[in-house]
Amino acid sequence: MMLKPTYSRIPVLALGALGCFFAGSTLLWLWLDRLPPDWDDSWYLTNSLRMYDALVEGGLPGYAKRFLTILAVKAPLLTVLPTPFYLALGRRWHAAYMVNIPAMLLLFGTVYRIGLRCQSARAGLLAACITGTMPLLYGLSRWFLVEYALTALVAAAICLLLEWQESERTGVAVLLGVTCGLGLLMKVSFPLFVICPLVYVLARSNQRGRLLLGSGIPCLILALPWYSFNFAAAVRTALASGFGDAAAVYGTGDVFSFSAIAGYLERVVSRGGSVYYVVLGAGLAAFVAIRRVRPSAGIKTAFLWGAPFGVFLFGVNKDVRLLAPVLPAFALALGLLADLAIPSHRRGNALAAALLAFPLLSMLATSFGVPFRVADIGYARRYNRHEWPHREMLTAIYSSTRFQPAERKLVLLGTDLGSFNADNFALTAVAERLPLDIATIAYEPDPSAVRSSMGRAAFFVYKEGGEQGSAFFNRHFEAAIEHLGANGRFLEIPFGRSLPDGGVARIFRNAAMQE
């Protein structure tokens, strides 16, 4: 049975201060960082600008039509969320990162309320603080990827299920339906994260029909229009990303082997929740067991919430970020255990704060290099002040040739790195409204396909020296460079700029495409 929450001013003020601190640190980090967005976040940012342009050029009808087709293989909500920020702050893709701030506040607020409802205000506050200091979660708050907002929506859905379990009010069911509809539009895998708590609540509810009807109708109203056009392609892409050949790039070998399981667990611990929290959780659990303190029902909630971990443990794709929506379940369990183990008086509260001091300092060290410097932790990294000249390169390309009215020219990328790839060049082209289409040779199957792509391109761009690319992609880079030298039609455009990684940008114009 859930506890009826009672609100105290001090925990609520502390939660507000916590939200302001983490939101402020995220905004400061985004202001300091100059590194170009990576592959996936560049792709989402590019399409968020296209969605905004659809609104400006075609009004609400054009915006709605574009929404149905903007991402044919992935749920499109993330491309829509930046629109209010573009309207308020201008058409700059940097404004899109503001989406993570309300997601952060929603995440902290719902985790706090779950802990409050399950056990106590202090348990909720501890769980919210632990959530904010997990490397994967504070790291993802600085990326433009679906996982952070998805984590907030999953937490909101869990919270609303607990609210329904207590009250069985129709309004709660409707809010749950809206949340689930938004979650489905955020990512196809959203049901995986809420199915276990939902089945448990349905099994114990006396008003199953009201819950299913009250939540199902708004969920379908929100999600059905997009899924009616894109369901098959979206599901195929999701399955291929998690279990297909493309997912093997992020794997650790045979999914049932000891090495694969151990390797993934090591990643989850070191890059996801942190070694410190795993050790602390084990110590608290042992202490509670020795003292024979009976855990609250919140432990069951955390277990049901964390159940999808098994799917990722045996999945082919071992990218840790996919696990983000499950991490608050661990934070909840840890907060509940700490609340049980530590006395509820002034000294006990001071001890609880002291236990969370190191993760907080670790977050500051990883993000800003103070009060000490540490290495990057997966998606959590220190800000980078080195700016890459993508805009200058595309401007040089645009200025080097003539364009007919409505004509577009193809720029082919020969390098595929996090800071230098077709996706962040495409983002720059769309942001600057340049009539350039960007493609890459990184995924071509053989050298003949590379040569064919180069023949269709008006420009070929690559990076010489500096950081090297992944061994899994761009396998025919050397063949492309050989073809470039052997084909006299490719003439180099002087650029003369070195890159932050020590490499040199090379730009070539295909004279045959200029005739």
C-alpha positions in Angstrom: 0.0 0.0 0.0 1.3 3.4 -1.0 1.7 6.1 1.6 -0.4 9.3 1.3 2.2 12.0 0.6 2.5 14.8 3.2 4.3 17.9 2.0 7.0 19.7 4.0 8.4 23.0 3.0 12.0 22.2 3.6 12.3 19.1 1.2 10.3 21.0 -1.5 12.7 24.0 -1.2 15.7 21.6 -1.3 14.3 19.9 -4.4 13.9 23.3 -6.0 17.4 24.2 -5.2 18.6 20.9 -6.5 16.8 21.5 -9.8 18.2 25.0 -10.2 21.7 23.8 -9.5 21.6 21.0 -12.1 19.8 23.1 -14.7 22.3 25.9 -14.1 25.3 23.6 -14.4 23.9 22.2 -17.7 23.3 25.6 -19.2 26.8 26.7 -18.1 28.3 23.6 -19.7 26.4 24.2 -23.0 27.5 27.8 -23.1 31.2 26.8 -22.6 31.2 23.9 -25.0 32.2 24.5 -28.7 32.5 20.9 -30.0 30.2 20.1 -32.9 27.2 17.8 -32.2 27.8 14.1 -32.8 26.1 11.9 -35.5 22.7 11.2 -34.0 22.2 14.5 -32.2 23.2 16.4 -35.4 20.6 14.5 -37.3 17.9 15.3 -34.8 19.0 19.0 -34.6 18.9 19.3 -38.4 15.4 17.9 -38.5 14.3 20.2 -35.7 15.3 23.1 -37.9 13.3 21.7 -40.8 10.3 21.3 -38.6 10.6 25.0 -37.5 11.0 26.0 -41.2 7.8 24.0 -42.0 5.9 26.1 -39.4 7.3 29.4 -40.7 6.7 28.6 -44.3 3.5 26.6 -44.2 1.8 27.5 -40.9 0.2 24.9 -38.7 -1.1 22.8 -41.7 2.4 22.6 -43.2 3.8 21.9 -39.7 1.4 19.1 -39.1 2.0 17.6 -42.5 5.8 17.7 -42.1 5.4 16.1 -38.6 4.0 12.9 -40.3 7.0 12.5 -42.6 10.0 14.2 -40.9 11.4 11.0 -39.5 10.0 8.0 -41.4 11.9 5.4 -39.3 12.0 7.0 -35.8 9.5 8.6 -33.6 9.5 12.4 -34.3 8.6 14.2 -31.0 12.2 15.3 -30.3 12.2 17.3 -33.5 9.1 19.2 -32.5 10.0 20.1 -28.9 12.6 22.8 -29.8 10.0 24.8 -31.8 8.9 27.0 -28.9 12.6 27.8 -28.1 13.3 28.7 -31.7 10.3 31.0 -31.7 11.5 32.6 -28.5 15.2 32.7 -29.0 15.7 32.6 -32.8 16.5 30.0 -35.4 19.7 28.7 -33.8 20.1 25.0 -33.3 21.9 25.7 -30.0 18.5 26.7 -28.5 17.2 23.1 -29.0 19.3 21.9 -26.0 16.9 23.9 -23.8 14.5 21.0 -24.2 16.5 19.1 -21.7 15.9 21.7 -18.9 12.1 21.1 -18.5 12.8 17.3 -19.0 15.3 17.5 -16.1 12.8 19.3 -13.8 10.1 16.8 -14.7 12.5 13.9 -14.0 13.6 15.2 -10.6 10.0 16.1 -9.6 8.6 12.7 -10.5 11.4 10.8 -8.9 11.0 12.9 -5.7 7.2 12.3 -5.7 7.6 8.5 -6.2 10.0 8.4 -3.3 7.7 10.5 -1.2 4.7 8.4 -2.0 6.5 5.1 -1.4 8.4 6.1 1.8 9.2 9.6 2.8 10.2 13.1 1.5 13.8 12.5 2.4 13.8 9.3 0.4 12.4 11.2 -2.6 15.0 13.9 -2.2 17.9 11.5 -2.0 16.6 9.6 -5.0 16.3 12.9 -7.0 19.9 13.9 -6.0 21.3 10.4 -7.0 19.5 10.7 -10.3 21.1 14.0 -11.0 24.6 12.8 -10.2 24.6 9.6 -12.3 27.2 10.1 -15.1 25.0 8.8 -17.9 22.0 11.0 -17.0 23.9 14.3 -16.4 25.9 13.5 -19.5 22.9 13.0 -21.7 21.4 16.3 -20.4 24.1 18.0 -22.6 23.2 15.9 -25.8 20.3 16.4 -28.1 19.1 12.7 -28.0 15.8 11.1 -27.2 17.0 9.2 -24.2 17.0 12.1 -21.6 13.5 13.3 -22.4 12.4 9.7 -22.7 13.7 9.0 -19.2 11.6 11.9 -17.8 8.4 10.6 -19.6 9.0 7.1 -18.2 9.4 8.4 -14.7 6.2 10.5 -15.1 4.3 7.4 -16.3 5.6 5.4 -13.3 4.5 8.2 -11.0 1.0 8.4 -12.5 0.6 4.7 -12.2 1.3 5.0 -8.5 -1.2 7.9 -8.3 -3.8 5.7 -10.0 -3.1 2.9 -7.6 -3.9 5.2 -4.7 -6.9 7.2 -6.1 -8.2 5.5 -9.2 -9.3 8.9 -10.5 -10.2 9.3 -14.2 -8.1 12.5 -14.4 -5.0 10.5 -13.5 -5.7 7.9 -16.1 -6.1 10.7 -18.8 -2.7 12.2 -17.7 -1.2 8.8 -17.9 -2.6 8.4 -21.4 -1.1 11.7 -22.5 2.2 10.8 -21.0 2.2 7.4 -22.8 1.2 9.0 -26.1 4.1 11.5 -25.8 6.4 8.6 -24.8 5.5 6.6 -27.9 6.2 9.6 -30.1 9.5 10.0 -28.3 10.7 6.5 -29.0 9.1 3.2 -30.2 10.6 1.3 -27.2 8.7 3.4 -24.6 6.2 0.5 -23.8 9.2 -1.7 -22.8 9.9 0.6 -19.8 6.4 0.9 -18.4 4.9 -2.5 -19.2 5.8 -4.3 -16.0 4.5 -1.6 -13.6 1.4 -1.2 -15.8 0.6 -4.9 -15.7 1.1 -5.0 -11.9 -1.2 -2.0 -11.3 -3.8 -3.5 -13.7 -3.7 -6.8 -11.8 -4.4 -5.0 -8.5 -6.9 -2.4 -9.7 -10.6 -2.6 -9.2 -11.2 -0.2 -12.1 -9.2 -1.8 -14.9 -11.7 -0.8 -17.6 -11.6 2.9 -16.5 -7.8 2.9 -16.4 -7.5 1.3 -19.9 -10.2 3.5 -21.4 -9.2 6.7 -19.7 -5.5 6.3 -20.7 -6.0 4.5 -24.0 -8.1 7.1 -25.7 -5.7 10.1 -25.2 -2.7 7.9 -26.0 -4.2 6.8 -29.3 -5.3 10.4 -30.2 -1.6 11.5 -29.8 0.3 8.6 -31.2 -2.0 7.0 -33.8 -1.7 9.7 -36.6 2.1 9.2 -36.9 2.1 5.5 -36.3 -0.6 4.9 -38.9 1.9 6.0 -41.6 5.2 4.9 -40.1 4.5 1.9 -37.8 6.2 -0.9 -39.8 9.3 1.1 -40.7 9.7 2.4 -37.1 9.4 -1.1 -35.6 11.8 -2.6 -38.2 14.4 0.1 -37.4 14.0 -0.4 -33.6 14.5 -4.1 -33.9 17.5 -3.7 -36.2 19.0 -1.1 -33.9 18.7 -3.4 -30.9 19.2 -6.8 -32.4 20.3 -6.5 -36.0 23.6 -6.5 -37.8 24.0 -2.7 -37.3 23.7 -3.1 -33.6 26.7 -5.4 -33.5 29.0 -2.4 -33.8 28.0 -1.5 -30.2 28.2 -5.0 -28.9 30.7 -7.0 -26.9 30.5 -10.3 -28.7 28.2 -13.3 -28.2 25.4 -11.9 -26.0 25.2 -15.1 -23.9 28.9 -15.3 -23.3 30.5 -14.5 -19.9 32.7 -11.9 -21.5 29.8 -10.1 -23.2 27.8 -10.0 -20.0 30.7 -9.0 -17.8 31.8 -6.3 -20.4 28.3 -4.8 -20.5 27.9 -4.8 -16.7 31.3 -3.0 -16.4 30.1 -0.4 -18.9 26.8 0.1 -17.0 28.6 0.5 -13.7 31.4 2.8 -14.9 29.5 4.9 -17.4 26.0 4.6 -16.2 25.4 4.7 -12.4 29.1 4.9 -11.2 31.1 2.4 -9.2 30.6 4.6 -6.1 26.8 4.2 -6.2 27.1 0.4 -6.8 29.3 0.0 -3.7 27.1 2.3 -1.7 24.0 0.4 -2.7 25.5 -2.9 -1.7 26.7 -1.5 1.6 23.3 0.0 2.4 21.4 -3.2 1.4 23.7 -5.3 3.6 23.2 -2.9 6.6 19.4 -2.9 6.2 19.4 -6.7 6.0 21.5 -7.1 9.1 19.3 -4.7 11.0 16.3 -6.6 9.7 14.6 -3.4 8.6 11.6 -4.2 6.5 11.8 -2.4 3.1 8.8 -0.3 1.9 6.7 -1.1 -1.1 8.9 1.3 -3.1 11.5 -1.4 -3.5 9.0 -3.4 -5.5 8.3 -0.3 -7.6 12.0 0.1 -8.3 12.3 -3.6 -9.2 9.4 -3.5 -11.7 10.7 -0.2 -13.1 14.2 -1.8 -13.5 13.0 -5.1 -15.0 13.8 -4.1 -18.7 17.5 -4.2 -17.8 17.4 -7.9 -18.7 16.4 -7.1 -22.3 19.5 -4.8 -22.7 21.7 -7.3 -20.9 21.1 -9.9 -23.6 20.5 -7.5 -26.5 23.1 -7.1 -29.3 23.3 -3.3 -29.1 25.3 -2.5 -25.9 25.3 1.3 -26.2 24.8 2.2 -22.5 22.6 5.2 -23.3 19.7 2.9 -24.2 19.5 2.0 -20.5 18.9 5.6 -19.4 15.2 5.3 -18.6 16.0 2.4 -16.2 18.6 4.3 -14.1 16.2 6.3 -12.0 14.8 2.9 -10.7 18.3 2.2 -9.3 18.4 5.8 -7.9 15.0 5.2 -6.2 16.1 2.0 -4.6 19.3 3.6 -3.4 17.4 6.6 -2.0 14.9 4.3 -0.2 17.7 2.2 1.3 19.6 5.2 2.5 16.5 6.6 4.1 16.0 3.3 5.9 19.6 2.9 7.0 20.3 6.5 8.1 18.5 8.0 11.2 16.1 10.8 10.5 17.7 13.5 12.7 20.1 16.3 12.1 23.2 14.2 12.3 21.7 11.6 10.1 20.7 14.1 7.5 24.3 15.5 7.6 25.6 12.0 7.0 23.2 11.5 4.1 24.4 14.7 2.5 28.1 13.7 3.1 27.5 10.4 1.3 26.3 12.4 -1.8 29.1 14.9 -1.7 31.6 12.8 -3.7 29.2 12.1 -6.7 28.4 15.8 -6.8 32.2 16.7 -6.8 32.7 14.0 -9.4 30.0 15.5 -11.6 31.7 19.0 -11.4 35.2 17.4 -12.0 34.0 15.5 -15.1 32.0 18.4 -16.5 34.3 21.4 -15.7 37.6 20.1 -14.4 37.1 21.5 -10.9 37.9 20.9 -8.1 40.1 18.2 -9.8 40.4 16.7 -13.2 39.2 13.3 -14.3 38.8 11.5 -17.6 35.5 11.6 -19.5 32.9 9.0 -18.5 31.1 7.8 -21.6 28.5 10.4 -22.5 29.6 12.6 -19.6 32.6 14.7 -20.7 34.4 17.9 -20.0 33.4 20.9 -22.1 35.6 21.6 -25.1 36.3 25.2 -26.2 37.8 24.3 -29.6 35.5 25.3 -32.4 35.5 23.4 -35.7 35.3 25.4 -39.0 32.3 23.6 -40.6 30.6 26.9 -41.4 33.8 28.4 -43.0 34.3 25.3 -45.1 30.8 25.2 -46.5 30.9 28.9 -47.1 34.1 28.4 -49.1 32.4 25.7 -51.1 29.3 27.8 -51.8 31.5 30.8 -52.9 33.6 28.7 -55.2 30.9 28.0 -57.8 27.7 29.3 -59.4 24.2 28.1 -58.6 21.3 28.2 -60.9 17.9 29.2 -59.3 16.7 26.4 -57.0 19.8 24.3 -57.8 21.4 22.2 -55.1 24.8 20.6 -55.2 26.1 17.5 -53.5 29.0 17.6 -51.0 30.5 14.2 -50.3 32.3 13.6 -47.0 35.3 11.3 -46.9 35.8 11.4 -43.2 33.5 10.0 -40.5 34.3 11.2 -37.0 32.2 12.6 -34.2 33.4 16.1 -34.9 33.7 15.8 -38.7 30.9 13.9 -40.3 28.1 14.2 -42.8 25.5 14.8 -40.1 27.1 17.8 -38.5 28.0 19.2 -41.9 24.3 18.8 -42.9 23.3 20.6 -39.8 25.5 23.5 -40.7 24.2 23.6 -44.2 20.6 23.7 -43.1 21.3 26.2 -40.3 23.0 28.6 -42.8 20.4 27.9 -45.5 23.0 26.8 -48.0 21.8 24.9 -51.2 24.0 22.0 -50.4 23.1 18.3 -49.8 25.6 16.4 -47.7 26.4 12.7 -48.0 29.1 10.3 -46.9 31.2 7.4 -48.3 31.4 5.9 -44.8 28.6 3.3 -45.4 29.3 2.4 -49.0 29.7 -1.4 -49.4 32.6 -1.5 -51.8 35.2 0.7 -53.7 33.1 0.8 -56.9 30.2 2.3 -54.9 32.6 4.9 -53.5 33.8 5.8 -57.0 30.2 6.0 -58.2 29.2 8.4 -55.4 32.3 10.6 -56.0 31.3 10.8 -59.7 27.9 12.3 -58.7 29.3 14.7 -56.1 30.1 18.3 -56.9 32.6 18.5 -54.0 34.6 16.0 -52.0 35.7 16.9 -48.4 37.9 15.0 -46.1 40.3 15.4 -43.2 44.0 14.6 -43.5 45.8 13.6 -40.2 44.5 14.1 -36.7 42.0 11.7 -35.1 41.4 8.4 -36.9 38.0 7.0 -37.6 36.2 3.8 -36.4 37.4 0.5 -37.9 33.8 -0.5 -38.4 32.9 2.3 -40.9 34.5 4.2 -43.8 36.5 1.1 -44.7 37.1 2.3 -48.3 38.5 5.7 -47.4 41.9 4.8 -48.9 40.3 3.8 -52.1 38.5 7.1 -52.2 41.7 9.1 -51.8 43.4 6.9 -54.5 40.6 7.7 -56.9 40.8 11.4 -56.0 44.4 11.5 -57.0 44.0 9.4 -60.1 41.0 11.4 -61.4 42.2 14.7 -62.8 38.7 16.3 -62.6 39.0 16.9 -58.9 40.6 20.2 -58.2 41.5 21.4 -54.7 40.0 24.5 -53.3 42.5 26.3 -51.1 41.3 26.4 -47.5 44.3 26.6 -45.3 42.8 25.8 -42.0 44.1 23.3 -39.5 41.6 21.5 -37.3 41.5 21.2 -33.5 42.7 17.6 -33.6 45.8 18.5 -35.5 44.4 17.4 -38.9 44.0 19.5 -42.1 40.7 20.0 -44.0 40.9 19.2 -47.7 38.2 20.4 -50.2 38.1 19.3 -53.8 35.7 20.5 -56.6 34.6 18.1 -59.2 35.2 20.1 -62.5 32.9 17.7 -64.4 29.9 18.7 -62.3 30.6 22.4 -62.9 30.3 22.2 -66.7 
